[in-house]
Amino acid sequence: MNISDVAKKTGLTSKAIRFYEEKGLVTPPLRSENGYRSYTQKHIDEFTLLRQARQVGFNLEECGELVTLFNDPKRHSADVKAHTLQKVAEIEKHISELQAMRDQLLALAESCPGDDGVDCPIIDHLSGCCQHKKQA
């Protein structure tokens, strides 16, 4: 199977496939005498795993760990579950941080009259100018 076949079957681009190979995230494909890569079903499975893992938020290093676990016949599902729950905890932390940022932005927007005047509490706050005005 060639790279375009793999791309069609996995939903990845040829560029992404080469990138994952360069990063060492998949089993290196065999090369024919003319240098073309030759892929197997195992490669399809690894690339599909990578694509799906990236879609749910795993970074490249974590994806590599998942591929390693995928290829380990002695793996324990507890290890895979631990990776997954760790990713969930990271996502929950990011959600919390984003909600705090949202709340701060809404408070800033509430403080601004939003009129034709030049005074803008949002700019003052973000630039630190409000500190100087209060001290002056």
VMD Tcl script that draws the C-alpha trace (Angstrom):
set ca {
  {0.00 0.00 0.00}
  {1.39 3.44 -0.87}
  {1.13 6.73 0.99}
  {-1.89 7.98 -0.96}
  {-3.77 4.77 -0.07}
  {-2.93 5.31 3.59}
  {-4.07 8.93 3.36}
  {-7.43 7.87 1.92}
  {-7.97 5.15 4.51}
  {-6.96 7.23 7.54}
  {-8.21 10.70 6.64}
  {-4.70 12.11 7.03}
  {-2.75 14.02 4.43}
  {0.43 12.62 2.94}
  {2.24 15.49 4.63}
  {0.84 14.50 8.05}
  {1.80 10.87 7.45}
  {5.39 11.87 6.64}
  {5.44 14.18 9.68}
  {4.34 11.40 12.04}
  {6.98 9.12 10.52}
  {9.71 11.76 10.93}
  {8.73 12.18 14.59}
  {9.06 8.42 15.08}
  {5.46 8.01 16.18}
  {4.72 5.02 13.96}
  {6.45 1.84 12.96}
  {8.78 2.73 10.07}
  {7.38 1.39 6.80}
  {9.43 -0.92 4.65}
  {10.96 0.63 1.54}
  {10.97 -0.96 -1.87}
  {14.09 -0.98 -4.06}
  {12.99 2.28 -5.66}
  {12.68 3.91 -2.20}
  {8.89 4.04 -2.05}
  {7.29 3.38 1.32}
  {5.24 0.23 1.64}
  {2.50 0.29 4.29}
  {0.55 -2.49 5.96}
  {-2.70 -2.67 7.91}
  {-0.67 -2.14 11.08}
  {0.35 1.28 9.75}
  {-3.27 2.11 8.95}
  {-4.20 1.22 12.53}
  {-1.35 3.31 13.98}
  {-2.18 6.35 11.83}
  {-5.88 6.03 12.66}
  {-5.00 5.91 16.35}
  {-2.85 9.02 15.95}
  {-5.57 10.93 14.12}
  {-8.24 10.00 16.64}
  {-5.96 10.72 19.62}
  {-5.08 14.16 18.22}
  {-8.77 14.92 17.74}
  {-9.49 14.37 21.43}
  {-6.56 16.51 22.57}
  {-3.55 14.27 23.04}
  {-0.27 15.99 22.12}
  {2.40 14.37 19.96}
  {4.34 12.90 22.87}
  {1.19 11.43 24.37}
  {0.21 10.05 20.96}
  {3.58 8.33 20.74}
  {2.96 6.76 24.14}
  {-0.46 5.55 22.98}
  {1.03 4.01 19.83}
  {3.63 2.27 21.99}
  {0.85 0.91 24.19}
  {-1.12 -0.10 21.08}
  {1.85 -2.14 19.85}
  {2.59 -3.71 23.24}
  {0.90 -7.12 23.47}
  {1.53 -7.06 27.23}
  {-0.09 -3.65 27.80}
  {-2.56 -3.14 30.58}
  {-5.79 -1.31 29.96}
  {-5.15 0.44 33.28}
  {-2.19 2.24 31.66}
  {-4.34 3.44 28.77}
  {-7.08 4.51 31.16}
  {-4.54 6.43 33.27}
  {-3.35 8.34 30.20}
  {-6.93 9.13 29.29}
  {-7.90 10.32 32.76}
  {-4.77 12.46 32.96}
  {-5.80 14.12 29.68}
  {-9.31 14.69 31.05}
  {-7.82 16.41 34.12}
  {-5.71 18.66 31.89}
  {-8.74 19.58 29.78}
  {-10.78 20.36 32.90}
  {-7.98 22.64 34.12}
  {-7.93 24.44 30.76}
  {-11.71 24.83 30.85}
  {-11.46 26.36 34.32}
  {-8.73 28.76 33.17}
  {-10.77 29.74 30.11}
  {-13.85 30.36 32.25}
  {-11.81 32.63 34.55}
  {-10.51 34.53 31.52}
  {-14.07 34.85 30.20}
  {-15.31 36.17 33.55}
  {-12.49 38.72 33.68}
  {-13.23 39.91 30.14}
  {-16.95 40.22 30.90}
  {-16.14 42.27 34.03}
  {-13.89 44.53 31.95}
  {-16.58 44.95 29.31}
  {-19.12 45.79 32.03}
  {-16.82 48.52 33.36}
  {-16.59 50.24 29.97}
  {-19.25 52.73 28.89}
  {-18.72 51.76 25.25}
  {-19.48 55.27 24.07}
  {-17.71 57.81 21.82}
  {-15.48 59.01 24.67}
  {-11.75 58.38 24.81}
  {-11.74 57.04 28.37}
  {-11.75 53.28 28.32}
  {-11.48 51.29 31.54}
  {-10.58 48.18 29.52}
  {-7.49 49.80 27.98}
  {-6.63 51.42 31.31}
  {-6.79 48.09 33.12}
  {-4.93 46.07 30.49}
  {-2.19 48.69 30.16}
  {-1.87 49.25 33.89}
  {-2.76 52.90 33.46}
  {-5.56 52.68 36.01}
  {-2.92 52.10 38.70}
  {-1.13 55.36 37.81}
  {-4.36 57.39 37.67}
  {-5.40 56.20 41.15}
  {-1.97 57.08 42.61}
  {-1.79 60.53 40.95}
}
mol new
graphics top color blue
foreach p $ca { graphics top sphere $p radius 0.5 }
foreach p [lrange $ca 0 end-1] q [lrange $ca 1 end] { graphics top cylinder $p $q radius 0.2 }
display resetview
